[in-house]
């Protein structure tokens, strides 16, 4: 298994996330990310299902932003040949879902600790 490292973006503020979306070529969505309080920890939930609720409805933009988020967070592409009924689950994605909430437990969780528990 390849060495896993926490994405730097995990610690981004909502302002840093908004700056990132501008750098990605989507300045028109900067306010969407700011108004929806999307921090680095919340990026795990940004996908084609959640973007319309944030006010982003252009399908091509939704696909591209979802791909950019997956790359930023080092989440593997879904392998659709497995099953279309179950969401793809990789170690990084599962870790980021656990890390997304605020609080002592989530703050203390490390990728190394999480990966070790996953292997047990």
Biopython code that builds the backbone (N, CA, C, O; Angstrom):
import numpy as np
from Bio.PDB.StructureBuilder import StructureBuilder

atoms = [
    (1, "UNK", "N", (0.846, -1.182, 0.000)),
    (1, "UNK", "CA", (0.000, 0.000, 0.000)),
    (1, "UNK", "C", (0.889, 1.244, 0.000)),
    (1, "UNK", "O", (1.893, 1.300, 0.711)),
    (2, "UNK", "N", (0.519, 2.213, -0.786)),
    (2, "UNK", "CA", (1.298, 3.452, -0.882)),
    (2, "UNK", "C", (1.205, 4.237, 0.427)),
    (2, "UNK", "O", (0.226, 4.141, 1.167)),
    (3, "UNK", "N", (2.249, 5.009, 0.684)),
    (3, "UNK", "CA", (2.287, 5.866, 1.879)),
    (3, "UNK", "C", (1.168, 6.899, 1.800)),
    (3, "UNK", "O", (1.047, 7.616, 0.807)),
    (4, "UNK", "N", (0.360, 6.970, 2.837)),
    (4, "UNK", "CA", (-0.715, 7.951, 2.891)),
    (4, "UNK", "C", (-0.267, 9.146, 3.717)),
    (4, "UNK", "O", (0.329, 8.985, 4.782)),
    (5, "UNK", "N", (-0.555, 10.338, 3.225)),
    (5, "UNK", "CA", (-0.287, 11.556, 3.986)),
    (5, "UNK", "C", (-1.535, 12.418, 3.943)),
    (5, "UNK", "O", (-2.244, 12.457, 2.937)),
    (6, "UNK", "N", (-1.792, 13.102, 5.036)),
    (6, "UNK", "CA", (-2.961, 13.979, 5.093)),
    (6, "UNK", "C", (-2.816, 15.096, 4.073)),
    (6, "UNK", "O", (-1.742, 15.684, 3.947)),
    (7, "UNK", "N", (-3.883, 15.395, 3.344)),
    (7, "UNK", "CA", (-3.824, 16.512, 2.400)),
    (7, "UNK", "C", (-3.641, 17.833, 3.148)),
    (7, "UNK", "O", (-4.266, 18.053, 4.186)),
    (8, "UNK", "N", (-2.793, 18.703, 2.627)),
    (8, "UNK", "CA", (-2.553, 20.021, 3.229)),
    (8, "UNK", "C", (-3.867, 20.798, 3.320)),
    (8, "UNK", "O", (-4.093, 21.540, 4.276)),
    (9, "UNK", "N", (-4.718, 20.623, 2.330)),
    (9, "UNK", "CA", (-5.982, 21.360, 2.271)),
    (9, "UNK", "C", (-6.909, 21.061, 3.443)),
    (9, "UNK", "O", (-7.833, 21.828, 3.712)),
    (10, "UNK", "N", (-6.677, 19.973, 4.131)),
    (10, "UNK", "CA", (-7.525, 19.597, 5.262)),
    (10, "UNK", "C", (-7.605, 20.711, 6.306)),
    (10, "UNK", "O", (-8.622, 20.850, 6.986)),
    (11, "UNK", "N", (-6.552, 21.496, 6.435)),
    (11, "UNK", "CA", (-6.498, 22.557, 7.447)),
    (11, "UNK", "C", (-6.852, 23.929, 6.907)),
    (11, "UNK", "O", (-6.692, 24.922, 7.617)),
    (12, "UNK", "N", (-7.324, 24.015, 5.684)),
    (12, "UNK", "CA", (-7.664, 25.308, 5.092)),
    (12, "UNK", "C", (-8.893, 25.938, 5.740)),
    (12, "UNK", "O", (-9.838, 25.244, 6.114)),
    (13, "UNK", "N", (-8.865, 27.243, 5.864)),
    (13, "UNK", "CA", (-10.033, 28.014, 6.305)),
    (13, "UNK", "C", (-10.997, 28.134, 5.122)),
    (13, "UNK", "O", (-10.662, 27.754, 4.000)),
    (14, "UNK", "N", (-12.177, 28.657, 5.379)),
    (14, "UNK", "CA", (-13.121, 28.837, 4.266)),
    (14, "UNK", "C", (-12.598, 29.862, 3.266)),
    (14, "UNK", "O", (-12.890, 29.768, 2.074)),
    (15, "UNK", "N", (-11.830, 30.840, 3.739)),
    (15, "UNK", "CA", (-11.241, 31.836, 2.833)),
    (15, "UNK", "C", (-10.199, 31.186, 1.921)),
    (15, "UNK", "O", (-10.113, 31.510, 0.737)),
    (16, "UNK", "N", (-9.414, 30.274, 2.479)),
    (16, "UNK", "CA", (-8.407, 29.577, 1.668)),
    (16, "UNK", "C", (-9.064, 28.660, 0.633)),
    (16, "UNK", "O", (-8.577, 28.542, -0.492)),
    (17, "UNK", "N", (-10.159, 28.018, 1.011)),
    (17, "UNK", "CA", (-10.899, 27.182, 0.060)),
    (17, "UNK", "C", (-11.473, 28.057, -1.054)),
    (17, "UNK", "O", (-11.419, 27.688, -2.227)),
    (18, "UNK", "N", (-12.019, 29.206, -0.689)),
    (18, "UNK", "CA", (-12.580, 30.121, -1.685)),
    (18, "UNK", "C", (-11.498, 30.630, -2.638)),
    (18, "UNK", "O", (-11.740, 30.775, -3.836)),
    (19, "UNK", "N", (-10.315, 30.899, -2.107)),
    (19, "UNK", "CA", (-9.197, 31.314, -2.964)),
    (19, "UNK", "C", (-8.799, 30.186, -3.909)),
    (19, "UNK", "O", (-8.469, 30.428, -5.070)),
    (20, "UNK", "N", (-8.831, 28.963, -3.411)),
    (20, "UNK", "CA", (-8.485, 27.797, -4.237)),
    (20, "UNK", "C", (-9.455, 27.652, -5.408)),
    (20, "UNK", "O", (-9.032, 27.399, -6.536)),
    (21, "UNK", "N", (-10.757, 27.812, -5.146)),
    (21, "UNK", "CA", (-11.727, 27.642, -6.232)),
    (21, "UNK", "C", (-11.527, 28.721, -7.295)),
    (21, "UNK", "O", (-11.771, 28.476, -8.476)),
    (22, "UNK", "N", (-11.088, 29.904, -6.889)),
    (22, "UNK", "CA", (-10.768, 30.967, -7.839)),
    (22, "UNK", "C", (-9.555, 30.555, -8.671)),
    (22, "UNK", "O", (-9.561, 30.694, -9.894)),
    (23, "UNK", "N", (-8.516, 30.048, -8.008)),
    (23, "UNK", "CA", (-7.308, 29.608, -8.727)),
    (23, "UNK", "C", (-7.607, 28.467, -9.694)),
    (23, "UNK", "O", (-6.918, 28.304, -10.701)),
    (24, "UNK", "N", (-8.624, 27.688, -9.389)),
    (24, "UNK", "CA", (-9.010, 26.573, -10.266)),
    (24, "UNK", "C", (-9.768, 27.050, -11.501)),
    (24, "UNK", "O", (-10.086, 26.253, -12.384)),
    (25, "UNK", "N", (-10.058, 28.348, -11.565)),
    (25, "UNK", "CA", (-10.745, 28.885, -12.732)),
    (25, "UNK", "C", (-12.229, 29.096, -12.553)),
    (25, "UNK", "O", (-12.955, 29.255, -13.534)),
    (26, "UNK", "N", (-12.695, 29.101, -11.312)),
    (26, "UNK", "CA", (-14.119, 29.283, -11.038)),
    (26, "UNK", "C", (-14.369, 30.455, -10.078)),
    (26, "UNK", "O", (-14.940, 30.259, -9.005)),
    (27, "UNK", "N", (-13.952, 31.654, -10.450)),
    (27, "UNK", "CA", (-14.140, 32.795, -9.550)),
    (27, "UNK", "C", (-15.616, 33.093, -9.271)),
    (27, "UNK", "O", (-15.952, 33.672, -8.238)),
    (28, "UNK", "N", (-16.479, 32.700, -10.182)),
    (28, "UNK", "CA", (-17.906, 32.949, -10.006)),
    (28, "UNK", "C", (-18.497, 32.152, -8.840)),
    (28, "UNK", "O", (-19.609, 32.439, -8.397)),
    (29, "UNK", "N", (-17.760, 31.151, -8.340)),
    (29, "UNK", "CA", (-18.263, 30.328, -7.241)),
    (29, "UNK", "C", (-17.592, 30.628, -5.904)),
    (29, "UNK", "O", (-17.848, 29.943, -4.914)),
    (30, "UNK", "N", (-16.752, 31.628, -5.872)),
    (30, "UNK", "CA", (-16.067, 31.981, -4.634)),
    (30, "UNK", "C", (-17.073, 32.251, -3.514)),
    (30, "UNK", "O", (-16.924, 31.736, -2.406)),
    (31, "UNK", "N", (-18.088, 33.051, -3.799)),
    (31, "UNK", "CA", (-19.091, 33.369, -2.773)),
    (31, "UNK", "C", (-19.877, 32.144, -2.342)),
    (31, "UNK", "O", (-20.254, 32.037, -1.176)),
    (32, "UNK", "N", (-20.135, 31.208, -3.266)),
    (32, "UNK", "CA", (-20.849, 29.974, -2.908)),
    (32, "UNK", "C", (-20.089, 29.208, -1.831)),
    (32, "UNK", "O", (-20.681, 28.717, -0.871)),
    (33, "UNK", "N", (-18.779, 29.112, -1.998)),
    (33, "UNK", "CA", (-17.974, 28.388, -1.023)),
    (33, "UNK", "C", (-17.895, 29.147, 0.298)),
    (33, "UNK", "O", (-17.936, 28.538, 1.367)),
    (34, "UNK", "N", (-17.782, 30.470, 0.228)),
    (34, "UNK", "CA", (-17.735, 31.276, 1.456)),
    (34, "UNK", "C", (-19.061, 31.217, 2.209)),
    (34, "UNK", "O", (-19.077, 30.984, 3.418)),
    (35, "UNK", "N", (-20.165, 31.425, 1.509)),
    (35, "UNK", "CA", (-21.493, 31.470, 2.145)),
    (35, "UNK", "C", (-21.903, 30.125, 2.726)),
    (35, "UNK", "O", (-22.697, 30.065, 3.665)),
    (36, "UNK", "N", (-21.357, 29.033, 2.162)),
    (36, "UNK", "CA", (-21.688, 27.700, 2.661)),
    (36, "UNK", "C", (-20.657, 27.181, 3.662)),
    (36, "UNK", "O", (-20.681, 26.012, 4.046)),
    (37, "UNK", "N", (-19.741, 28.081, 4.085)),
    (37, "UNK", "CA", (-18.745, 27.758, 5.113)),
    (37, "UNK", "C", (-17.966, 26.478, 4.793)),
    (37, "UNK", "O", (-17.782, 25.615, 5.652)),
    (38, "UNK", "N", (-17.517, 26.377, 3.546)),
    (38, "UNK", "CA", (-16.755, 25.204, 3.138)),
    (38, "UNK", "C", (-15.290, 25.399, 3.523)),
    (38, "UNK", "O", (-14.561, 26.168, 2.898)),
    (39, "UNK", "N", (-14.886, 24.689, 4.558)),
    (39, "UNK", "CA", (-13.489, 24.691, 4.997)),
    (39, "UNK", "C", (-12.811, 23.468, 4.382)),
    (39, "UNK", "O", (-13.457, 22.667, 3.706)),
    (40, "UNK", "N", (-11.536, 23.333, 4.613)),
    (40, "UNK", "CA", (-10.826, 22.161, 4.123)),
    (40, "UNK", "C", (-11.413, 20.867, 4.639)),
    (40, "UNK", "O", (-11.430, 19.861, 3.930)),
    (41, "UNK", "N", (-11.894, 20.887, 5.868)),
    (41, "UNK", "CA", (-12.492, 19.686, 6.452)),
    (41, "UNK", "C", (-13.837, 19.351, 5.818)),
    (41, "UNK", "O", (-14.247, 18.190, 5.809)),
    (42, "UNK", "N", (-14.514, 20.343, 5.296)),
    (42, "UNK", "CA", (-15.835, 20.114, 4.699)),
    (42, "UNK", "C", (-15.758, 19.765, 3.213)),
    (42, "UNK", "O", (-16.761, 19.362, 2.624)),
    (43, "UNK", "N", (-14.585, 19.913, 2.602)),
    (43, "UNK", "CA", (-14.441, 19.609, 1.173)),
    (43, "UNK", "C", (-14.813, 18.174, 0.838)),
    (43, "UNK", "O", (-15.242, 17.900, -0.283)),
    (44, "UNK", "N", (-14.659, 17.252, 1.782)),
    (44, "UNK", "CA", (-14.989, 15.853, 1.529)),
    (44, "UNK", "C", (-16.445, 15.700, 1.094)),
    (44, "UNK", "O", (-16.785, 14.742, 0.401)),
    (45, "UNK", "N", (-17.296, 16.624, 1.491)),
    (45, "UNK", "CA", (-18.715, 16.542, 1.165)),
    (45, "UNK", "C", (-19.090, 17.300, -0.112)),
    (45, "UNK", "O", (-20.260, 17.324, -0.495)),
    (46, "UNK", "N", (-18.108, 17.917, -0.768)),
    (46, "UNK", "CA", (-18.364, 18.675, -1.998)),
    (46, "UNK", "C", (-18.265, 17.717, -3.174)),
    (46, "UNK", "O", (-17.187, 17.231, -3.518)),
    (47, "UNK", "N", (-19.426, 17.456, -3.788)),
    (47, "UNK", "CA", (-19.488, 16.572, -4.943)),
    (47, "UNK", "C", (-20.700, 16.943, -5.790)),
    (47, "UNK", "O", (-21.389, 17.920, -5.496)),
    (48, "UNK", "N", (-20.956, 16.184, -6.815)),
    (48, "UNK", "CA", (-22.060, 16.521, -7.730)),
    (48, "UNK", "C", (-23.423, 16.489, -7.046)),
    (48, "UNK", "O", (-24.379, 17.074, -7.554)),
    (49, "UNK", "N", (-23.526, 15.824, -5.920)),
    (49, "UNK", "CA", (-24.802, 15.805, -5.190)),
    (49, "UNK", "C", (-24.996, 17.062, -4.348)),
    (49, "UNK", "O", (-26.119, 17.545, -4.202)),
    (50, "UNK", "N", (-23.908, 17.592, -3.796)),
    (50, "UNK", "CA", (-24.027, 18.738, -2.889)),
    (50, "UNK", "C", (-23.885, 20.084, -3.591)),
    (50, "UNK", "O", (-24.388, 21.090, -3.091)),
    (51, "UNK", "N", (-23.216, 20.122, -4.729)),
    (51, "UNK", "CA", (-22.972, 21.405, -5.396)),
    (51, "UNK", "C", (-24.247, 22.155, -5.771)),
    (51, "UNK", "O", (-24.286, 23.372, -5.595)),
    (52, "UNK", "N", (-25.297, 21.495, -6.281)),
    (52, "UNK", "CA", (-26.525, 22.249, -6.589)),
    (52, "UNK", "C", (-27.124, 22.934, -5.349)),
    (52, "UNK", "O", (-27.689, 24.023, -5.454)),
    (53, "UNK", "N", (-27.000, 22.301, -4.189)),
    (53, "UNK", "CA", (-27.510, 22.900, -2.952)),
    (53, "UNK", "C", (-26.713, 24.133, -2.568)),
    (53, "UNK", "O", (-27.195, 24.995, -1.833)),
    (54, "UNK", "N", (-25.487, 24.209, -3.072)),
    (54, "UNK", "CA", (-24.627, 25.367, -2.808)),
    (54, "UNK", "C", (-24.857, 26.472, -3.831)),
    (54, "UNK", "O", (-24.343, 27.580, -3.676)),
    (55, "UNK", "N", (-25.628, 26.178, -4.875)),
    (55, "UNK", "CA", (-25.895, 27.173, -5.907)),
    (55, "UNK", "C", (-25.103, 26.963, -7.182)),
    (55, "UNK", "O", (-25.112, 27.824, -8.062)),
    (56, "UNK", "N", (-24.417, 25.837, -7.299)),
    (56, "UNK", "CA", (-23.633, 25.529, -8.497)),
    (56, "UNK", "C", (-24.402, 24.471, -9.280)),
    (56, "UNK", "O", (-24.481, 23.316, -8.860)),
    (57, "UNK", "N", (-24.968, 24.866, -10.417)),
    (57, "UNK", "CA", (-25.850, 23.962, -11.142)),
    (57, "UNK", "C", (-25.386, 23.640, -12.564)),
    (57, "UNK", "O", (-26.018, 22.824, -13.234)),
    (58, "UNK", "N", (-24.314, 24.248, -13.038)),
    (58, "UNK", "CA", (-23.784, 23.930, -14.356)),
    (58, "UNK", "C", (-23.142, 22.539, -14.263)),
    (58, "UNK", "O", (-22.173, 22.340, -13.531)),
    (59, "UNK", "N", (-23.696, 21.585, -15.016)),
    (59, "UNK", "CA", (-23.274, 20.193, -14.872)),
    (59, "UNK", "C", (-21.794, 19.998, -15.185)),
    (59, "UNK", "O", (-21.112, 19.262, -14.472)),
    (60, "UNK", "N", (-21.286, 20.636, -16.228)),
    (60, "UNK", "CA", (-19.872, 20.503, -16.564)),
    (60, "UNK", "C", (-18.986, 21.067, -15.451)),
    (60, "UNK", "O", (-17.943, 20.498, -15.131)),
    (61, "UNK", "N", (-19.407, 22.180, -14.869)),
    (61, "UNK", "CA", (-18.654, 22.759, -13.750)),
    (61, "UNK", "C", (-18.717, 21.834, -12.536)),
    (61, "UNK", "O", (-17.723, 21.659, -11.831)),
    (62, "UNK", "N", (-19.875, 21.249, -12.298)),
    (62, "UNK", "CA", (-20.033, 20.326, -11.172)),
    (62, "UNK", "C", (-19.079, 19.141, -11.309)),
    (62, "UNK", "O", (-18.428, 18.752, -10.339)),
    (63, "UNK", "N", (-18.996, 18.573, -12.497)),
    (63, "UNK", "CA", (-18.101, 17.431, -12.721)),
    (63, "UNK", "C", (-16.647, 17.836, -12.513)),
    (63, "UNK", "O", (-15.881, 17.113, -11.875)),
    (64, "UNK", "N", (-16.269, 18.992, -13.051)),
    (64, "UNK", "CA", (-14.881, 19.428, -12.935)),
    (64, "UNK", "C", (-14.510, 19.765, -11.487)),
    (64, "UNK", "O", (-13.434, 19.392, -11.019)),
    (65, "UNK", "N", (-15.393, 20.464, -10.782)),
    (65, "UNK", "CA", (-15.116, 20.803, -9.380)),
    (65, "UNK", "C", (-15.019, 19.536, -8.532)),
    (65, "UNK", "O", (-14.141, 19.435, -7.675)),
    (66, "UNK", "N", (-15.904, 18.574, -8.759)),
    (66, "UNK", "CA", (-15.845, 17.308, -8.020)),
    (66, "UNK", "C", (-14.524, 16.597, -8.257)),
    (66, "UNK", "O", (-13.929, 16.064, -7.321)),
    (67, "UNK", "N", (-14.062, 16.584, -9.490)),
    (67, "UNK", "CA", (-12.776, 15.970, -9.821)),
    (67, "UNK", "C", (-11.621, 16.710, -9.148)),
    (67, "UNK", "O", (-10.705, 16.087, -8.612)),
    (68, "UNK", "N", (-11.671, 18.036, -9.178)),
    (68, "UNK", "CA", (-10.628, 18.844, -8.539)),
    (68, "UNK", "C", (-10.566, 18.579, -7.030)),
    (68, "UNK", "O", (-9.481, 18.498, -6.454)),
    (69, "UNK", "N", (-11.714, 18.447, -6.408)),
    (69, "UNK", "CA", (-11.763, 18.165, -4.968)),
    (69, "UNK", "C", (-11.145, 16.801, -4.691)),
    (69, "UNK", "O", (-10.345, 16.664, -3.766)),
    (70, "UNK", "N", (-11.503, 15.792, -5.478)),
    (70, "UNK", "CA", (-10.947, 14.443, -5.272)),
    (70, "UNK", "C", (-9.422, 14.466, -5.402)),
    (70, "UNK", "O", (-8.715, 13.851, -4.604)),
    (71, "UNK", "N", (-8.930, 15.176, -6.404)),
    (71, "UNK", "CA", (-7.477, 15.261, -6.591)),
    (71, "UNK", "C", (-6.829, 15.999, -5.426)),
    (71, "UNK", "O", (-5.798, 15.563, -4.912)),
    (72, "UNK", "N", (-7.424, 17.114, -5.006)),
    (72, "UNK", "CA", (-6.878, 17.897, -3.901)),
    (72, "UNK", "C", (-6.793, 17.075, -2.622)),
    (72, "UNK", "O", (-5.819, 17.169, -1.875)),
    (73, "UNK", "N", (-7.822, 16.270, -2.377)),
    (73, "UNK", "CA", (-7.894, 15.484, -1.146)),
    (73, "UNK", "C", (-7.265, 14.096, -1.280)),
    (73, "UNK", "O", (-7.276, 13.307, -0.335)),
    (74, "UNK", "N", (-6.718, 13.807, -2.461)),
    (74, "UNK", "CA", (-6.049, 12.518, -2.711)),
    (74, "UNK", "C", (-7.007, 11.342, -2.560)),
    (74, "UNK", "O", (-6.650, 10.297, -2.015)),
    (75, "UNK", "N", (-8.227, 11.530, -3.053)),
    (75, "UNK", "CA", (-9.226, 10.471, -3.003)),
    (75, "UNK", "C", (-9.228, 9.767, -4.352)),
    (75, "UNK", "O", (-9.269, 10.412, -5.400)),
    (76, "UNK", "N", (-9.183, 8.443, -4.317)),
    (76, "UNK", "CA", (-9.153, 7.661, -5.541)),
    (76, "UNK", "C", (-10.451, 7.839, -6.333)),
    (76, "UNK", "O", (-11.519, 8.090, -5.775)),
    (77, "UNK", "N", (-10.317, 7.701, -7.646)),
    (77, "UNK", "CA", (-11.484, 7.734, -8.523)),
    (77, "UNK", "C", (-12.363, 6.528, -8.217)),
    (77, "UNK", "O", (-11.848, 5.445, -7.939)),
    (78, "UNK", "N", (-13.671, 6.696, -8.264)),
    (78, "UNK", "CA", (-14.544, 5.527, -8.072)),
    (78, "UNK", "C", (-14.344, 4.523, -9.199)),
    (78, "UNK", "O", (-14.178, 4.897, -10.360)),
    (79, "UNK", "N", (-14.364, 3.243, -8.840)),
    (79, "UNK", "CA", (-14.306, 2.187, -9.853)),
    (79, "UNK", "C", (-15.734, 1.705, -10.058)),
    (79, "UNK", "O", (-16.231, 0.883, -9.289)),
    (80, "UNK", "N", (-16.377, 2.202, -11.065)),
    (80, "UNK", "CA", (-17.802, 1.939, -11.260)),
    (80, "UNK", "C", (-18.080, 0.498, -11.645)),
    (80, "UNK", "O", (-19.233, 0.067, -11.629)),
    (81, "UNK", "N", (-17.059, -0.247, -11.987)),
    (81, "UNK", "CA", (-17.278, -1.643, -12.329)),
    (81, "UNK", "C", (-17.614, -2.480, -11.093)),
    (81, "UNK", "O", (-18.138, -3.588, -11.212)),
    (82, "UNK", "N", (-17.311, -1.946, -9.903)),
    (82, "UNK", "CA", (-17.594, -2.690, -8.671)),
    (82, "UNK", "C", (-19.096, -2.774, -8.413)),
    (82, "UNK", "O", (-19.657, -3.867, -8.336)),
    (83, "UNK", "N", (-19.725, -1.653, -8.284)),
    (83, "UNK", "CA", (-21.146, -1.604, -7.982)),
    (83, "UNK", "C", (-21.634, -0.179, -8.160)),
    (83, "UNK", "O", (-20.967, 0.776, -7.764)),
    (84, "UNK", "N", (-22.793, -0.050, -8.755)),
    (84, "UNK", "CA", (-23.334, 1.298, -8.882)),
    (84, "UNK", "C", (-24.216, 1.654, -7.696)),
    (84, "UNK", "O", (-24.615, 2.809, -7.543)),
    (85, "UNK", "N", (-24.524, 0.669, -6.853)),
    (85, "UNK", "CA", (-25.413, 0.943, -5.724)),
    (85, "UNK", "C", (-24.658, 1.381, -4.478)),
    (85, "UNK", "O", (-25.248, 1.993, -3.588)),
    (86, "UNK", "N", (-23.376, 1.082, -4.398)),
    (86, "UNK", "CA", (-22.606, 1.430, -3.215)),
    (86, "UNK", "C", (-21.580, 2.501, -3.541)),
    (86, "UNK", "O", (-20.906, 2.415, -4.567)),
    (87, "UNK", "N", (-21.449, 3.516, -2.683)),
    (87, "UNK", "CA", (-20.430, 4.534, -2.933)),
    (87, "UNK", "C", (-19.036, 3.939, -2.778)),
    (87, "UNK", "O", (-18.828, 3.023, -1.983)),
    (88, "UNK", "N", (-18.094, 4.461, -3.537)),
    (88, "UNK", "CA", (-16.710, 4.019, -3.447)),
    (88, "UNK", "C", (-16.138, 4.439, -2.101)),
    (88, "UNK", "O", (-16.344, 5.570, -1.661)),
    (89, "UNK", "N", (-15.436, 3.553, -1.463)),
    (89, "UNK", "CA", (-14.862, 3.843, -0.152)),
    (89, "UNK", "C", (-13.365, 3.536, -0.201)),
    (89, "UNK", "O", (-12.981, 2.373, -0.333)),
    (90, "UNK", "N", (-12.532, 4.539, -0.098)),
    (90, "UNK", "CA", (-11.102, 4.322, 0.020)),
    (90, "UNK", "C", (-10.667, 4.846, 1.381)),
    (90, "UNK", "O", (-11.411, 5.569, 2.044)),
    (91, "UNK", "N", (-9.462, 4.482, 1.791)),
    (91, "UNK", "CA", (-8.988, 4.847, 3.131)),
    (91, "UNK", "C", (-9.001, 6.355, 3.339)),
    (91, "UNK", "O", (-9.452, 6.835, 4.379)),
    (92, "UNK", "N", (-8.505, 7.112, 2.348)),
    (92, "UNK", "CA", (-8.449, 8.566, 2.509)),
    (92, "UNK", "C", (-9.856, 9.153, 2.628)),
    (92, "UNK", "O", (-10.101, 10.008, 3.479)),
    (93, "UNK", "N", (-10.767, 8.705, 1.790)),
    (93, "UNK", "CA", (-12.137, 9.214, 1.850)),
    (93, "UNK", "C", (-12.799, 8.920, 3.186)),
    (93, "UNK", "O", (-13.465, 9.780, 3.762)),
    (94, "UNK", "N", (-12.613, 7.708, 3.672)),
    (94, "UNK", "CA", (-13.181, 7.346, 4.972)),
    (94, "UNK", "C", (-12.570, 8.176, 6.096)),
    (94, "UNK", "O", (-13.276, 8.626, 6.999)),
    (95, "UNK", "N", (-11.245, 8.376, 6.036)),
    (95, "UNK", "CA", (-10.567, 9.197, 7.037)),
    (95, "UNK", "C", (-11.114, 10.618, 7.028)),
    (95, "UNK", "O", (-11.419, 11.176, 8.081)),
    (96, "UNK", "N", (-11.237, 11.205, 5.836)),
    (96, "UNK", "CA", (-11.692, 12.590, 5.741)),
    (96, "UNK", "C", (-13.123, 12.755, 6.235)),
    (96, "UNK", "O", (-13.471, 13.799, 6.786)),
    (97, "UNK", "N", (-13.957, 11.733, 6.043)),
    (97, "UNK", "CA", (-15.318, 11.795, 6.590)),
    (97, "UNK", "C", (-15.289, 11.819, 8.116)),
    (97, "UNK", "O", (-16.098, 12.504, 8.742)),
    (98, "UNK", "N", (-14.360, 11.072, 8.718)),
    (98, "UNK", "CA", (-14.223, 11.063, 10.180)),
    (98, "UNK", "C", (-13.617, 12.363, 10.686)),
    (98, "UNK", "O", (-13.914, 12.795, 11.800)),
    (99, "UNK", "N", (-12.775, 12.986, 9.880)),
    (99, "UNK", "CA", (-12.057, 14.198, 10.264)),
    (99, "UNK", "C", (-12.909, 15.454, 10.055)),
    (99, "UNK", "O", (-12.617, 16.493, 10.647)),
    (100, "UNK", "N", (-13.950, 15.378, 9.230)),
    (100, "UNK", "CA", (-14.740, 16.549, 8.854)),
    (100, "UNK", "C", (-15.408, 17.275, 10.027)),
    (100, "UNK", "O", (-15.388, 18.506, 10.062)),
    (101, "UNK", "N", (-15.992, 16.561, 10.976)),
    (101, "UNK", "CA", (-16.640, 17.282, 12.085)),
    (101, "UNK", "C", (-15.620, 18.026, 12.937)),
    (101, "UNK", "O", (-14.436, 17.689, 12.945)),
    (102, "UNK", "N", (-16.085, 19.018, 13.639)),
    (102, "UNK", "CA", (-15.217, 19.692, 14.593)),
    (102, "UNK", "C", (-15.376, 19.007, 15.943)),
    (102, "UNK", "O", (-16.383, 18.347, 16.199)),
    (103, "UNK", "N", (-14.408, 19.162, 16.776)),
    (103, "UNK", "CA", (-14.468, 18.573, 18.106)),
    (103, "UNK", "C", (-13.175, 17.876, 18.448)),
    (103, "UNK", "O", (-12.334, 17.617, 17.587)),
    (104, "UNK", "N", (-13.034, 17.579, 19.724)),
    (104, "UNK", "CA", (-11.807, 17.006, 20.248)),
    (104, "UNK", "C", (-11.429, 15.696, 19.572)),
    (104, "UNK", "O", (-10.272, 15.497, 19.202)),
    (105, "UNK", "N", (-12.398, 14.805, 19.409)),
    (105, "UNK", "CA", (-12.126, 13.488, 18.838)),
    (105, "UNK", "C", (-11.638, 13.614, 17.392)),
    (105, "UNK", "O", (-10.640, 12.998, 17.018)),
    (106, "UNK", "N", (-12.333, 14.402, 16.586)),
    (106, "UNK", "CA", (-11.935, 14.590, 15.185)),
    (106, "UNK", "C", (-10.601, 15.331, 15.096)),
    (106, "UNK", "O", (-9.762, 15.003, 14.258)),
    (107, "UNK", "N", (-10.409, 16.311, 15.944)),
    (107, "UNK", "CA", (-9.150, 17.067, 15.941)),
    (107, "UNK", "C", (-7.963, 16.160, 16.249)),
    (107, "UNK", "O", (-6.887, 16.329, 15.674)),
    (108, "UNK", "N", (-8.150, 15.205, 17.146)),
    (108, "UNK", "CA", (-7.059, 14.343, 17.584)),
    (108, "UNK", "C", (-6.768, 13.205, 16.602)),
    (108, "UNK", "O", (-5.669, 12.649, 16.618)),
    (109, "UNK", "N", (-7.718, 12.854, 15.760)),
    (109, "UNK", "CA", (-7.551, 11.729, 14.842)),
    (109, "UNK", "C", (-6.455, 12.012, 13.820)),
    (109, "UNK", "O", (-6.441, 13.064, 13.181)),
    (110, "UNK", "N", (-5.539, 11.060, 13.676)),
    (110, "UNK", "CA", (-4.483, 11.190, 12.668)),
    (110, "UNK", "C", (-4.706, 10.136, 11.590)),
    (110, "UNK", "O", (-5.329, 9.102, 11.833)),
    (111, "UNK", "N", (-4.194, 10.411, 10.412)),
    (111, "UNK", "CA", (-4.323, 9.469, 9.306)),
    (111, "UNK", "C", (-3.623, 8.154, 9.629)),
    (111, "UNK", "O", (-4.137, 7.079, 9.319)),
    (112, "UNK", "N", (-2.465, 8.241, 10.244)),
    (112, "UNK", "CA", (-1.715, 7.027, 10.597)),
    (112, "UNK", "C", (-2.527, 6.142, 11.545)),
    (112, "UNK", "O", (-2.612, 4.928, 11.360)),
    (113, "UNK", "N", (-3.119, 6.770, 12.558)),
    (113, "UNK", "CA", (-3.939, 6.044, 13.527)),
    (113, "UNK", "C", (-5.158, 5.421, 12.844)),
    (113, "UNK", "O", (-5.494, 4.265, 13.099)),
    (114, "UNK", "N", (-5.813, 6.184, 11.982)),
    (114, "UNK", "CA", (-6.996, 5.697, 11.283)),
    (114, "UNK", "C", (-6.646, 4.530, 10.366)),
    (114, "UNK", "O", (-7.352, 3.522, 10.351)),
    (115, "UNK", "N", (-5.554, 4.659, 9.595)),
    (115, "UNK", "CA", (-5.152, 3.607, 8.666)),
    (115, "UNK", "C", (-4.804, 2.321, 9.406)),
    (115, "UNK", "O", (-5.098, 1.227, 8.923)),
    (116, "UNK", "N", (-4.175, 2.448, 10.584)),
    (116, "UNK", "CA", (-3.823, 1.285, 11.379)),
    (116, "UNK", "C", (-5.088, 0.546, 11.811)),
    (116, "UNK", "O", (-5.138, -0.682, 11.741)),
    (117, "UNK", "N", (-6.107, 1.276, 12.254)),
    (117, "UNK", "CA", (-7.375, 0.668, 12.672)),
    (117, "UNK", "C", (-8.081, 0.006, 11.494)),
    (117, "UNK", "O", (-8.718, -1.035, 11.656)),
    (118, "UNK", "N", (-7.969, 0.608, 10.304)),
    (118, "UNK", "CA", (-8.583, 0.048, 9.110)),
    (118, "UNK", "C", (-7.985, -1.300, 8.743)),
    (118, "UNK", "O", (-8.680, -2.166, 8.211)),
    (119, "UNK", "N", (-6.711, -1.482, 9.020)),
    (119, "UNK", "CA", (-6.017, -2.718, 8.657)),
    (119, "UNK", "C", (-6.277, -3.845, 9.651)),
    (119, "UNK", "O", (-6.037, -5.011, 9.338)),
    (120, "UNK", "N", (-6.753, -3.518, 10.815)),
    (120, "UNK", "CA", (-7.012, -4.540, 11.865)),
    (120, "UNK", "C", (-8.201, -5.384, 11.523)),
    (120, "UNK", "O", (-8.560, -6.283, 12.283)),
]
sb = StructureBuilder()
sb.init_structure("model")
sb.init_model(0)
sb.init_chain("A")
sb.init_seg("    ")
for serial, (resi, resn, name, xyz) in enumerate(atoms, 1):
    if name == "N":
        sb.init_residue(resn, " ", resi, " ")
    sb.init_atom(name, np.array(xyz, "f"), 0.0, 1.0, " ", f" {name:<3s}", serial, name[0])
structure = sb.get_structure()
